C-alpha cells in the first residue's frame, strides 16, 4: 500500500539522520529481506536495522513478519528496531527510539495476527 511505503521511506530517512553509519539499504534489493538496513557500528560490527514507522503515539502497535522475528532471534546481538513514531508529514519529523534484539522479548508483546490455513484431512 502506498501509504505504508511512504511511511517506511520517511522512517528510513529519519534513521539516516540519526546516524546509522555506512547504510546499505536492503529492502529494495531484496523485498523479502528480514531487515531494512545493513549498517556498521563504530567498531566495524554489523548492525541489522528494521525500521518501523507510524504516525501514531509511541504505544501505537506496529507489525513484524514471522521472517523478521526469526531473523531477529538468530541475530539477537546485531538486530535493532528503530521505532519511528509521531511522524509528521508537514515537518518531515518524527520521534525515534531503538530496541535492541536482546530486549525485544522483554519489552514487546508478540501478538499473532496471521494464520496458515489448510483443508482438514479426513
C-alpha positions as CSV (number, residue, x, y, z in Angstrom):
1,X,0.0,0.0,0.0
2,X,1.3,3.4,-1.0
3,X,0.8,5.0,2.5
4,X,2.8,2.3,4.2
5,X,5.6,2.6,1.6
6,X,5.7,6.4,2.2
7,X,5.9,5.9,6.0
8,X,8.6,3.3,5.5
9,X,10.7,5.6,3.3
10,X,10.4,8.6,5.7
11,X,11.3,6.3,8.6
12,X,14.5,5.3,6.8
13,X,15.4,8.9,6.2
14,X,14.9,9.8,9.8
15,X,17.1,6.8,10.9
16,X,19.9,8.0,8.5
17,X,19.6,11.5,10.0
18,X,20.1,9.9,13.5
19,X,23.4,8.5,12.4
20,X,23.1,4.9,11.1
21,X,26.6,4.6,9.8
22,X,27.5,3.2,6.3
23,X,23.9,2.3,5.4
24,X,23.2,-0.2,2.8
25,X,19.5,-0.2,2.0
26,X,18.4,-3.8,1.8
27,X,14.6,-3.7,1.2
28,X,14.8,-2.5,-2.4
29,X,17.4,-5.2,-3.3
30,X,15.6,-8.0,-1.6
31,X,12.0,-7.2,-0.9
32,X,11.6,-10.3,1.4
33,X,14.7,-9.3,3.4
34,X,14.2,-9.6,7.2
35,X,15.8,-6.2,7.8
36,X,15.7,-2.8,6.1
37,X,19.3,-1.6,6.6
38,X,22.6,-3.3,7.0
39,X,24.9,-0.9,8.7
40,X,28.1,-1.0,10.8
41,X,28.9,0.3,14.3
42,X,32.0,2.4,15.0
43,X,34.0,-0.8,15.6
44,X,33.0,-2.4,12.3
45,X,30.4,-4.7,13.8
46,X,27.3,-5.5,11.6
47,X,24.0,-3.9,12.6
48,X,20.8,-5.2,11.1
49,X,18.2,-2.4,11.4
50,X,14.5,-2.8,10.9
51,X,12.6,0.5,10.7
52,X,9.0,0.7,12.0
53,X,7.2,4.0,11.3
54,X,3.8,5.2,12.4
55,X,2.0,8.5,12.6
56,X,0.6,7.5,16.0
57,X,1.9,7.6,19.5
58,X,4.8,5.8,21.0
59,X,2.5,3.0,22.0
60,X,0.8,2.5,18.6
61,X,1.0,-1.1,17.5
62,X,3.3,-2.0,14.7
63,X,3.9,-5.2,12.7
64,X,6.7,-7.7,12.3
65,X,6.7,-10.6,9.9
66,X,7.5,-14.1,11.0
67,X,10.6,-13.9,8.9
68,X,11.8,-10.7,10.6
69,X,11.1,-12.3,14.0
70,X,13.1,-15.5,13.1
71,X,16.0,-13.4,11.8
72,X,16.0,-11.2,14.9
73,X,16.1,-14.2,17.1
74,X,19.0,-15.7,15.2
75,X,20.9,-12.4,15.2
76,X,19.9,-11.1,18.6
77,X,23.1,-9.3,19.3
78,X,23.2,-7.5,16.0
79,X,19.5,-6.7,15.4
80,X,17.8,-3.4,16.1
81,X,14.3,-2.0,15.6
82,X,14.4,1.8,15.0
83,X,10.9,2.7,16.1
84,X,9.9,6.0,14.5
85,X,6.6,7.3,15.9
86,X,4.6,10.5,15.8
87,X,5.7,11.1,12.2
88,X,4.5,14.5,10.9
89,X,4.3,14.8,7.2
90,X,4.2,18.6,7.3
91,X,7.6,18.9,9.0
92,X,9.1,15.5,7.9
93,X,10.0,14.9,11.5
94,X,9.3,12.1,14.0
95,X,10.4,10.8,17.3
96,X,12.6,7.7,17.5
97,X,13.8,5.1,19.9
98,X,15.8,2.0,19.5
99,X,15.0,-1.5,20.6
100,X,17.9,-3.9,20.5
101,X,17.3,-7.6,19.8
102,X,18.2,-8.8,23.2
103,X,15.5,-6.7,24.9
104,X,12.7,-7.4,22.3
105,X,11.1,-10.3,24.2
106,X,11.2,-8.4,27.5
107,X,9.6,-5.1,26.3
108,X,7.3,-6.2,23.4
109,X,4.2,-8.3,23.3
110,X,4.2,-10.5,20.2
111,X,0.5,-11.0,19.2
112,X,-0.1,-13.5,16.4
113,X,-2.1,-11.9,13.6
114,X,-1.7,-14.3,10.7
115,X,-2.5,-18.0,10.3
116,X,-1.6,-20.5,7.7
117,X,-4.8,-22.4,6.7
118,X,-5.3,-25.8,5.0
119,X,-8.2,-28.0,4.4
120,X,-8.8,-30.5,7.1
121,X,-7.8,-34.1,6.3
122,X,-10.5,-36.7,6.7
